[in-house]
Amino acid sequence: MLYENLAVWQRSRALTIQVYRHFSGCRDFGFKDQITRSALSVPSNIAEGFERESIKERCRFLSFAKGSLGEFKTQADIGIEIEYIPWNIGTLWMAECDELAKMLASLIRKYE
């Protein structure tokens, strides 16, 4: 199976692109770096997991992706509070994190 065909990879890639575009002009380089890196880690870890040889490694990288979602969701929540992210955008991103986490959990269970 190609990771590019997975809905969870496609959706996490789209989320990452949204995040990068939103923060393109952000001058708080520390926050920008952290939130974009955590978002980027999600599709990257999914891809890496599907390129690994063993099922155990695949699940490990899917778990890393799920952890990165939690990190990103926390940063989005904080971004809303400090007014770096408009409430309507941030809450959409956080809801997408919840859906992606469910999708990853399902994939992990499938391969365990």
ZIJOCOR-V194845 format. One record per run of one state. SS is the DSSP state (A for helix, B for strand, O for the rest). FROM is the first residue (numbers start at 1). TO is the last residue. Records with the same first field share a line. If there is no record, write none. Layout:
BEGIN
SS->FROM-TO ; FROM-TO
END
This chain:
BEGIN
O->1-2 ; 6-6 ; 23-28 ; 52-54 ; 82-86 ; 112-112
A->3-5 ; 7-22 ; 29-51 ; 55-81 ; 87-111
END
